[in-house]
Amino acid sequence: MTEDTRPRKHSLTLRGHRTSVSLEDPFWEAFRDIATAQGKGINELATEIDDARGLSSGLGTAIRLYVLDYYRNQV
């Protein structure tokens, strides 16, 4: 694999507060695609994921798991 797969910081706004999340580009692109497919903005979807994640994981991990679950359920 020749592309850079290191996580990069991406800015989000959750409930009016700016935050950042570190995600690899493929996860960030899939996250944006899912938000678009659901007719939501990335901040709206990130807030929903944040609300559902509890305290057991960080937001970046929760987004990765959401993306994975979304595509697994597409099969």
C-alpha positions as CSV (number, residue, x, y, z in Angstrom):
1,M,0.0,0.0,0.0
2,T,1.6,3.2,-1.1
3,E,-0.8,5.8,0.3
4,D,-0.2,7.5,3.6
5,T,-2.4,5.6,6.1
6,R,-1.6,7.6,9.2
7,P,-4.5,9.2,11.0
8,R,-5.0,12.9,10.3
9,K,-6.9,15.5,12.4
10,H,-10.3,16.6,11.1
11,S,-12.3,19.4,12.7
12,L,-15.9,18.8,13.8
13,T,-18.5,20.8,15.7
14,L,-20.5,18.9,18.3
15,R,-23.3,20.7,20.1
16,G,-21.8,24.1,19.2
17,H,-18.2,23.1,20.4
18,R,-15.3,22.7,18.1
19,T,-13.3,19.5,18.4
20,S,-11.0,17.4,16.3
21,V,-10.9,13.7,15.6
22,S,-8.0,11.7,14.2
23,L,-9.0,9.4,11.4
24,E,-7.3,7.7,8.5
25,D,-8.3,9.2,5.1
26,P,-10.3,6.1,4.0
27,F,-12.4,6.2,7.2
28,W,-12.9,10.0,6.9
29,E,-14.1,9.6,3.3
30,A,-16.4,6.7,4.2
31,F,-17.8,8.7,7.1
32,R,-18.6,11.7,4.8
33,D,-20.1,9.3,2.2
34,I,-22.4,7.8,4.9
35,A,-23.5,11.2,6.1
36,T,-24.3,12.2,2.6
37,A,-26.2,8.9,1.9
38,Q,-28.2,9.6,5.1
39,G,-29.0,13.2,4.2
40,K,-27.0,14.5,7.2
41,G,-24.0,16.7,7.7
42,I,-20.9,15.3,9.2
43,N,-21.3,17.3,12.3
44,E,-24.9,16.0,12.8
45,L,-23.8,12.4,12.3
46,A,-20.7,12.8,14.5
47,T,-23.0,14.2,17.3
48,E,-25.3,11.1,17.0
49,I,-22.3,8.8,17.2
50,D,-20.9,10.8,20.1
51,D,-24.2,10.6,22.0
52,A,-24.4,6.8,21.4
53,R,-20.8,5.8,22.2
54,G,-20.8,6.1,26.0
55,L,-17.5,6.4,27.8
56,S,-15.9,3.2,26.7
57,S,-14.2,4.6,23.5
58,G,-13.0,7.8,22.0
59,L,-14.9,9.5,19.2
60,G,-12.4,8.4,16.5
61,T,-12.8,4.8,17.5
62,A,-16.6,5.2,17.6
63,I,-16.6,6.6,14.1
64,R,-14.4,3.8,12.8
65,L,-16.7,1.2,14.3
66,Y,-19.8,3.0,13.0
67,V,-18.3,3.0,9.4
68,L,-17.4,-0.7,9.7
69,D,-20.9,-1.6,11.0
70,Y,-22.5,0.5,8.3
71,Y,-20.7,-1.3,5.5
72,R,-21.0,-4.7,7.1
73,N,-24.8,-4.2,7.1
74,Q,-24.8,-3.3,3.4
75,V,-24.0,-6.9,2.5
